[in-house]
Amino acid sequence: TFIDGGSLGMDNTDGFLYPGTHHTFNFTLSDENGIESIDTLRFSLDGDDENCEIEWMPWSGEVIGDSGCFIITPRVEATQRPLFSVWDVKIFFELRWDLEEDIGSGPFVPMLKLWDENAPLGAGFSAISPLEWDLHLGVELSIIDADDVNSPHGKLLDGILYIHGQDMVDFQLLVTHADTDIPAHNLPFSTE
C-alpha cells in the first residue's frame, strides 16, 4: 500500500477553509491487493484523532464523519485508473459554521492514516504541513437589488434607496465570506 505524497491536495484558498462551503481533499493510493483490502482510512482536518475526523471503510463503502465538525456526512469517491491498482480518492466535506467553538483557532495541520488487519500501515501521514489551514470567519451582507412594491415606485441609485416612508420593499441580498467574493452558503437558521 502506497500513497503518493505529491498527490495530496486540498482546495483551501490562501490557507483558509470556509464554513458552509463544499471542500475536497484528494490523494492517489496504490494497493496491489485492491482498495477493498484496506480496513479503514482516517482523515483528520486538525491532526487530532478526536476532532474533525472522517473514517472510511473501503471494503463496505461506509463513511463516518464527526457531526460536531461537518454539516452533512462527508462523501468519499475512489476512481480506479484503467489497468492499474491505483485509485484517485476524493473526500468531500462541508464545515459547520460553529466549528471554532469545538476546535478553537488554527492553524491546523491535517493527517491521513490507513489501517489494515487492525494495525496502522506505514503509508499514512501524521502531519501534512503543506496543507496547513485556518478557518475563515466573518461574512458580509450586500444589497444586490431592491424593489419597491408600492406606487409610486422608488429607485435604488448609487447604493441609496429612494422610497416613501410606508412603502413595502423586497430586497435581494448577497452574503459573502468577509473580504472575499465567495458566496456564503448554508448559514445557520439562528444567524442574525
N, C-alpha and C positions, 0 to 999 in steps of 0.2 A: 504494500500500500504506500502510495507516494502522493503528496500534494505539492504542486509546483508553486514555490514561493512567489515567482514572478506573476502568477495568475491571480493573486489575491487582490481584490478591489472592492471598494465601497463608494457609493455615489454621494459622498459628502461634498459640500460646497464651501470652499475656503476653510475647511476644517470643522464645519458645522453640520449637524443633522437637525432637521426641522420636525417638530411635533405635528401630528395630523397629516403628514405627507408620506407617501409611499417611498421607501428606500430599498436598495438592493445591496447585498453582499454576495460576491461571486468568487469562485476558485475552480481550478481544474484538479481532478482526482484520478489517479491510475490505480487499478487493482486487478491483478491477473485472475483472481477468484470471482470477480464481479462485484459490483457495488452492493448487492444484496447480502454479501458475506460479512459486511460491517455491522456490528451490533448497534452502535449509537454514534452519532455525530453531535457534538455540542459546540454551539457558537454563543459566546457571551460578548455583548457590546461593551461592558465595562470591565472585562477581565476577571470578574468575580463569579464563582460557581453558584452564587445565590441569586444575583440580580440580573435582569435583562438577558436571561438565557433562553436560547432556542435549542430544543433537543429534537433530533430527527432520527427515526429508526428506518433506515433504507429498506430493510427486509419486509417491513409491514407498511411503509409509507406514512406512518403516524408522525405528526408534528405536534410538539407541546411547546407553548410559549408562556413566558411569565406574564400573567394578566395584570400585574402591577406596572408593567413596562409598556406593553403593546395594546393598542386599541382593539385590534382583531387578532385572531390566531395567525401567526406567521405562516407562510407557504413556502415549500421547497420544490424546486423544479430541477431535475437532473436529466441531461440530454447526452446520450452516448454518441461518441464520434464513430462514424461508419468504419468497420473492420478493425477497430482498436478497443482495448479495455480501458478507455479513457472517457471520463464524464465531465461535462461542463455543468457545474452546480451553481444555482442561484437561490439565495434565500431572500424572500420578500417580507418586509416588515413595516409597521407603521407605529411610531412612538406616541404615547399618551401625552396630553397637554400638561398634566400634573406630575410628570416624571421627576422633575427636580426635587419634589417633596420626598421621593423614595431614595434616590441615588445621590442627591446633593449636586454640587457643581463639579465640573470637569477640570482639566481634560481627562478623557477616558481612553483606554487602550484595549481594543478587542482581543479575544483569544478564540482559537479553534482547536478542538481536540477530538480524537477518534478513539472509540473503544471497540475491541473485538475479543471475544471469549472472556468477557468481564474484566479485561485489563486494558489500560491505556496503550495505544500504539504510539510509537515514536514519530509518527508522521504529522503530528499537530504542531500548533504554535501557541506557546503560553502567553506571548505578548506580541501583537502585530503593530509595533510602534509607527510604521509609516502611515497607518490608517487611524492615527490618534484623532479624536473628535471631541467636540463640546456641543452642548445642547443650545440651540439658538432660542432666545427668549424675546418676547415682545411682539406686538402686532400694531399695525397702523390701519386706520379706517379712512377711506376716501369716498367722497360722494362722486359717483360717476355721472348721474343724471337725476334731475328732479322734475316731476310732472305735477303741475297744479291742476287738480281735477275740477275746480270751480271756475265759473265765469265771473269776471273777466280773468283770463289765464295769465298767470305770472310768468316770468322768464328767469332762467339761470344764465347770468352773463359774467364771465371772468371770475367764476367762483362765488358770486353773490346772487342769492335768490331774491327776486323782487316779487312780492305777493301781498295780498290783503291779509289783515290780522285773523280773519275767521276761515281762511282757505284751508282745504284739505290737500295735503301734498304726499305723493308717492315718491320715495327715494330709492334709487338704485345704488347700492353700496358695494365697495370692494374692500376686502380685508386682506392685507399682505403681511408677510413676516417683516418686522421692523427693519428699515434701511435696505430693503430688497424689493424686487418686483415679483417675488414668488408669492402666488396666492396662498392664503392660509385656509386649509380645509378642515372639516370635521371639528369645528370649535365645540367645546362642551356647551350643553344647554344652559349651564349656570354662568356663562360669560356675560359680563356687564360692561 
